[in-house]
């Protein structure tokens, strides 16, 4: 690549980062004329059914040259909704209990508090220099991870069954999460080698369940979120708040509460199948229980994202060191592997290889930033669920990891 092309690419990347930075802290802004219906749930969530052709992401200047194709994609999604009619929702959220659904030609958008900042500091430390297991307690507002990583790509996605936990304990300014992430590198010289990662994982897309009281009126309910970063986590976007995700599904409100999450280690734990996948030449789509929620258009990633080199499953907790000690916000069920048979588990991890085939993969790498607080263990194959199972979680606590002086 010559210098002129390098200079042009850097200008494009810088412009994209400026656009994302400009909108990443803003709440979704809606024109009242674009709202077809408003639904209020018993738990106080308000869902606006917004004209699918007027959704916030279409205002993103990065998508200007892709607008015609996006409009065709949306029209195809609306046509499918018309063919299917009012079918059962792919996963039950609290607002569905009202008995009302958004009409065809709209998408549900949950109203959020514009004074509350987005989730920050979430994306895991990926890349060859960051995957050595360690017990390194960090500075203020450190995100603790317990994640298993597959690095046998290139990949075109992954599937996994995520448990839906309503955590027993989350400090008001913290979050706990369970997720699937796919990540790609911008290192054009990297040749995928089984069990090895490149020096960077710049592009990342994730889907998972977050409990974050400060964002959601003080409750611990698990909420479905999609998220991405085009620059290794320097800038981050969740759901529809930064104009990156094009939603094509009319039944799922991103950020809204999932109904009937498990709240105790002896409760029945519901599972939701999530996947992130792409066609050979297409964009990355996010699916829930085999239902397409939408996709990330290619211009969102100025450093191209044609394939993934890492698939990640596990959990995370934001540790704000309350009272100067390690948080006791729980991850998963609050039980820590190994040695406890009541830990949370993600089940049925399956990779999608470069040819688009589903394959049983190996999760040979991992990151546990504070394994005496939260940890993970890759288990044997399950006879009940094809794919790999990973146990993860922990209770945290003031004595599990000291804060550095």
N, C-alpha and C positions, 0 to 999 in steps of 0.2 A: 504494500500500500504506500503510495507516494505521499509527500508532505502535504500537498494541496488537499488530497482526500482526507488525510488525517485531521487537518485543520477544519475542514467542513464538518466532519463527523463530530469533533469536539464542540463545535458551535451548536450543532443540533442537540447534543446531549445536554449542554449547558442551558439551552433554551427550554428543553423539556423539564429539567430540574427546577427552573424558575417557575414554570407553569404549575408544577405539582406543589412546590412550596407555597405558591400564592393561594392555592385552594385547599391545602391539606388541613388547615385549622378552621375552615368555615363549615358551618352546618349547612345541610341541604336547603336550598332556597327554592320554593315552589311558587308559581303563579296560581292564585286561587282559581283562575279560569280553567286551569288544566286539571283540576281535581274533579273527578266524576262522582265520587262517593267518599264518605268518611265513616269509619267503623271504630267504635270504642269498645275495648275489652273490659271484663270485670276487674282486671288487675290495673286498670288505668291507662294502658297503652292506647294510643290513638294512631290508627292506620288510615292514611290518605290513599285512595285509589286514583293514581295519576295517569293521564293519557300516556300510553306507552311511547308515542312519537314525540312527547314533550319531556321525557325523563332527563334529569339533570346532566347526565354524562354527555348528552348530545351538544352541550354548550362548551365542551372542552376544545380549545383551539388546536390541540394535537390531533384531533379527529376530523378536522375540516376536510382533508382530502379523501377521507374514508367514508364520508357521510352517506353517499349514494349506496355503497355496499351495505352499510349498517342498516339503512332504511329497508333494503331488500331483505336482510336477515330478520328484521322485526316483522315485516309483512308476512314472511314465511311462518314465523312463530305464531302470529295472530291466526293465520289460516289453520294451523294445527289445533289451536285452542277451539276454533269453531267446529272442527271435525270431531273433537273429543267431547265437547260440551262440558257440563258441570260434573267432572269426575272427582273422585276422592283426592284429597290433598296428599302430596308425597310424604309429609311429616307434619304432625299436628302442633300448631302454635296456639298460645292462649287466646288470641283474637279469633281463631276459628270457632271457639265455643259459642260465639255470638250467633252462629248459624248463617252468617252472611259471608259472601265471597266477593272479591273485586270482579267487576264485569269484564267480559272479553274486550280487549283493546286497551287495558289498563294494567298497571303494576302496583303492588302495595308498597308504600314507603312509610316507615314508622317515623313519627315526629320525634325529634331529639331536642335536648336542651342546648341551645347555642352557646351557653356560657360555660359548658363543660368541655374541657380539652379532649382530643382524641386519645386513644390508647397510644402510648409511646414506648420506645425502647424494647419492642417485642421481638423483632426478628432474630433468630438464633445465630450464634457465632459459627458460621460455616466456612469451609475452606481448609486447606491442608494444615495451616498453622493453628487452627482453632479447635481441633477435634481430639486432643489428648485429654483423657479423663483427668479431672483435678478437683480438689476441694478448695476452691478459691472464693472466699467470701469477698464481696466487692464493696464499692462505694455506695452512696445514697442512691435509691431508686434503681437497684440492680435487678434485672430479670434473671431468675434462676431457671435452668432448663434441665430436663431429664428426657433425652431424645435418642432414638435409634435411627441410624442413617444407612441407607443403601446407596452404594456407589459402584454400580455394575452396568452403567448406561453405555451408550445414550438411551434415554427414555422418551416416550411420548405420553407419560403420565403414570398414574397409580390409583388403586382402589384401597379402601380400608373401612372397616366397621368401627365407628367411634362410640364409646359409651357416653350416655347423657347423664351426668351427675349434677345434682344440686348441692354444691359443696356445703359442708357443715359450718365452715368458718372462712370468711373473707373480710379483711379489714377494708373500711370504706373507701380508701384511696388506692386500693390494690386490685389486682385481677388474678384469676386462675383460669387456665385454658387447656384444652385438649385439641389436637389438630393434625392435619396432613399438610405438608409443604412440598412443592417441587421447586428445584432451583437449577439455574443455568449459569454458565460462565461466559465471560467476554474474552477469555484467553483463546484466541484463534489457533494457537500452537498446541493447545492441550489435546492429547489423544486419550480418550477414555480407556482406563485400565481397571480391571476388577479390583475393588477395595481401595482405590485411590481417588482423592479429590484434587481439583485444581487449586491454584492459589486464591481464587476468588469465586464466590457464588453471588454474583451481582444481581441477577434477576431472580426474584422469588414470588411465587403465588401460593396462597394458603387458604384453607377452609377449616373451620372448627367451631367449637363451642366455648364461649367466654362467659364467666360470671364476674361482673364488675359493678359493685353497688354505686360507685360515684357517678357512673354513666347512666344508671337505670333506676333512679328513684330509691336507692337503698336496698333493693332486693338482691338475693343471691341466685336468681333464676339463670339457668344456662341459656345462652342466646347464640343463634347461628350467625356467624360472620364470615365474610370473604375479605381477603386483604392481599396487598402486593407491595413490592418495592422494586424500582428499576435501577437502584444504585446501592445495593448492599445494605439497606436499612437507614441510610442518611435521611431519606424522605420516605414516608409510609402513608398508605391509603387504605381505609377500611370502608367496606360496603359501597355506598353511593356518594360518599362525602367528598371525594376528590375528582369525580368525573372520569374514572378509569374503567369501571365495570358497566357493561351494557346488559341490563336485565331483560330477559325475554319471557320469564315465568310470571304468571299472574297470581300464584297461590302462596308464595313464600315471601314474607317481609324480612329483609335482612336486618339483624339486630333485635328482632322481636323474640319474646320468651318461647322456649320449647315447653310443651305441656308434659307433665308426668315424669320429670327427671327423678332419678333415684336420689334419696337424701340420707340413706344409712347403708352400712356395709352389708346388712342382711336383707335389704330391699331388692326386689326384682329390678335389674338394670336394663333399660331399653337401649337398643343400638340403632344407629343410623348409618347407612352406607353412603360414604362420600367419595367422590373421585374428581381428579383434575386431569384432563386429557385433551389431545389435539389430533387432528388429521395431519397428514404429512405436510401439507402446505397451508393449513388453516390456523386460526387463533386458538388460544387456550380456553377451554370451556370448563365450567364448574357444575357438577351434577350432585344431586342429593336423592338417594334411593332411586337411582337410574333416571331421574327427571332433570332435564337441563335447566339450570337457573339462568344462564347467560354466559358471557364470555368477555375476555380482555382483548380488545383490538390490537393488532400488531404495532401501530404507532405509539402505543403507551410505553413501549420498551425501546428507547432510542438505540441502546445496545441490543442487537437482535437476539431473539429468544426462540430459535428454531427447534431446540431440544433441551431436555433436562439432563443434568449429570448427577443429581442427587435427589432422592426421595426421603422425606423425614417424617417420622411419627413420634408422638409422645406428648409431654405436657410442659407447662411453664407457669411460673408464679412471679408476679412483681413484688419484690421485697423492698419496702421503704424503711426498714430498720426501725419499726415503731418503738419508742422508748429507748433507742440506741441498741436494741437487740434484734436478732434475726426474727423475722415475721413468723407467726404461726398460722398464716393463711394456708389452707390445705391444697394439695394437688391430687386430683382424682378422688379416690375414696378416702384419702387421708392415711392410708396404709402404705408402707414402704417395702418394696422388694429388695433383695430376695428374702425368704424366710417368713413371709406372711402370705397365706393363701387367699386373703380377702382384698388384695390390691386391685386397683383399676387395671383393665387390660384393653388394648386396642386389638382387634381380631381381623384375621383374613387379609393381611397386607398382600396385595398382588401388584406387580409392576406391569406396565405396558411398554414393550420393547420398541426399538426403532422401526420394526416392521408393522407395528400396530397390534401385535399379538399379546395376550395376557400370559404372563409367566410367573412362576413361583420364584421369588428373588431372595437374596440374603441380605440381612441388615447387620453388617459386620463392623460398622463404626458407630460411635456414639459420643454424646456430650452430656456430662452431669456436673454442673458447676458447683454443686454442694451436695455430694452423695450421702453425707450423713444426715441431710434434711430431706432430700428427694432423690430417687434413683430409678433406674430401669433395668429390666432383665429380658433378653430375648428368649422366649420359650420354644419348646419343641413344636412341631407341626400339630395342629389340632385335628382330630378325627371328625369333629362336627363341622368345622369351617375350613375350607381350602385356604391356603396361604399361611402367613407367619403371624404369630401372636406375640405381643410385647406387653409385659407387666410394667407399670410405672406408678409413681406417686410418692406421697409422704405427707407427714403432718407438720413439718417445719417445727418451729419452737425456739424459744430464747436461748436454749442450751445446745442446739444441734450444730451451730457453726458460729464461732465468735466473730465479732466485727473487728477489722483491723484497726489498730491504734491510729 
